[in-house]
Amino acid sequence: MLLAGGWSLFSNTWAQVLNINDAINKSGRQRMLSQRLAKAYMQLGQAIDVERSRKILDLSLSLFEKQLAELRAFAPSADNKQVLAEMEKAWQGYKQILLGKLPNQQDARNIMALSEEILALAQTSTVQLEKYSGSAAGQLVNLSGRQRMLSQRMAKFYQAQQWGVAPADAAGKLEQARKEFVAAMQTLSDAPGDTARIHDELTLAQQQWLFFDAALHQNGDSMSRQRNATNVATTSERILEVMDGVTGLYQQLA
């Protein structure tokens, strides 16, 4: 089970970027945080798992800002520096809406759009770093780290649909994220360099995925909507924790 707020998984986050694989990991984590922040906002707006959702929002804000500064200090190329500068500008607008006032449906629609903008920039930065690394380990860190983002992305779209603030293509994007997650799990499981510990953790992740996927497909009347949304909130956190650990293990392979 997760500790309150679900942040024991990031207790080993270093104060600076140590090497290129660490940079890929942290940049990939920014992708996840862009989606996790939106998910937490949607949950707070609907009074879903309120205490944990508030902690997730606050700690995600702090970690995103911290890692952005670390990544900008490390940036190994002019192109990467430029993308991170653009991310800094977009982040200021995103943060302002997240913190501006109590969660509401009008701002929630803007947050859905801004979370996509931040995600695109973080994805570009992560791919740049993976290419810079030129290693198989860097590819696995990127791929496994992206699973963290997909877990939060699916939950974000689910909660937005429940609140009536999802864009028209939300169902399609949720299903696309689901397919990408399943395909990447297979790729990671087949990776020739997996250690016994990585194999065990991926098996655990597959088990957690069954619970999360079942929660995403829950049906019920309005009376059960709150319970179903809480199940999505909690199961998305569990799979995030496991995949963050797996990403750290791939980082150590270099």
Buried (B, 14 or more C-beta within 10 A) or exposed (E): EBEEBBBEBBEEBEEEBBEBBBBBBBBBBBBBBBBBBBBBBBBBBBEBBEEBBBBBBBBBBEBBBEBBEBBBEBBBEEBBBBBBEBBBEBBEEBBEBBEEEEBEEEBBBBBBEBBBBBBBBBBBBBBBBBBBBEBBBBBBBBBBBBBBBBBBBBBBBBBBBBBEBBBEEBEEBBEBBBEBBEEBBEEBBEBEEBEEEBEEBBEBBBEBBEBBBEBBEBEEEEEEBBEBBBBBBBBBBBBBBBBBBBBBBBBEBB
